[in-house]
Structures are given as C-alpha cells and as structure tokens.
C-alpha cells in the first residue's frame, strides 16, 4: 500500500539537498496511500460530513511545513511519520464533530466504515475460511466481503487497528511495533490475538478456548 521504501529514501535524499521537485513528488506519492489509511478509520458517522481528502490535504500541509525538521532527525520511517501526523488530525476531527453534533451523528452511523469495503476484505476472508468456500459467484463474493467487513468493524479498537495495519496497509510487524510504540514481540502477540478473534468472528467459534 505504501510507496517503495528505497524510492522514498531517494526522494528524501534529494529533498535534503534542497530539490523542490523531490519534495513535491514525495508528498504526491504518499497522498493516495494516506487517503486510504484515513478512509479505513474515518468514523462512518463523519464520512458524510468530513471527506478523507480534506484531512489528507491538512496532513500534507503539515508534512510540508515540518519536513525540514524530519530530515534533520528522521526518528522513524517517513511513511510512519506521516501516519503519526494523520492520526493526530483524525483524532482532532472526531473530537470536534462528535462533541459538537453527537446526537445527529450517532443517528446517522452505518454499520461499518466505508473504507473497509474493498478487495482487501475479500482477500483477507479467504485466509480464514475453508478453500471450499472460495467465492464462485458475485453474490457469494459479496457476502464474504460483507462478513469480513462486519467482523473487522466488530473488533475492539486495539485488535482492529493491528488488523488494519498488517492486512490493509500491509505494514510489517517491525513497522507496526514502531508505529504503536511496542516491542516487536508485543506487536506480534497483539496481531496473533487479533487474528484469532477475527477468525472466531468469521466462523462463529469461541476464541476464548
């Protein structure tokens, strides 16, 4: 999902040398992955009022303003730094809109975030369900995708976040650990726990056994 790391590093090196075109390109290639990352987490009650692209624009403006500081001290990979800024913007957006208009937003809230409704949900479902259940028709494919979307949305926040990071954003365990401030072992355990709960939700098993 995120741009190739060596390509990003080349752009960062060129940006550090003062090449304006490299800065523009760096921001542009991260725009769509960032929009998808935000869309996966945007409260569905807000999706009709706050467009993910608007948040992306605000994030990219801050990235551009703070890029020189990042280049002097790149404490984490660039895409994780961008994600960190985006998380702050999403928290602010949710706080402003949900506190200001809580009742109307709650009435409008759908079951699952719209950002989950993509091919990734279907591919992930195939990892947990029997191969015999691989969709053969459009109707079955749609049902599998719907079940996966609901299962992911039904997880608690920590479990849902690690599933989104690993399977939708395709971050490595090391990247997840860095983004969440965990050890790699702790990030791996959190992922295994989330996968277990997700599989149980899909096949109707009790994951507490």
C-alpha positions, 0 to 999 in steps of 0.5 A: 500500500505504501510507496517503495521504501528505497524510492522514498529514501531517494526522494528524501535524499534529494529533498535534503539537498534542497530539490523542490521537485523531490519534495513535491513528488514525495508528498504526491506519492504518499497522498493516495496511500494516506487517503486510504489509511484515513478512509479505513478509520474515518468514523462512518458517522463523519464520512458524510460530513468530513471527506478523507481528502480534506484531512489528507490535504491538512496532513500534507500541509503539515508534512510540508511545513515540518519536513525540514525538521524530519530530515534533520532527525528522521526518528522513524520511517517517513511513511510512519511519520506521516501516519503519526501526523494523520492520526493526530488530525483524525483524532482532532476531527472526531473530537470536534464533530462528535462533541459538537453534533453527537446526537445527529451523528450517532443517528446517522452511523452505518454499520461499518466504515466505508473504507473497509469495503474493498478487495482487501476484505475479500482477500483477507476472508479467504485466509480464514475460511475453508478453500471450499468456500472460495467465492464462485459467484458475485453474490457469494463474493459479496457476502464474504466481503460483507462478513469480513467487513462486519467482523473487522468493524466488530473488533475492539479498537486495539485488535482492529487497528493491528488488523488494519495495519498488517492486512490493509496497509500491509505494514510489517510487524517491525513497522507496526511495533514502531508505529504503536510504540511496542516491542516487536514481540508485543506487536506480534502477540497483539496481531496473533490475538487479533487474528484469532478473534477475527477468525472466531468472528468469521466462523462463529467459534469461541476464541476464548478456548 
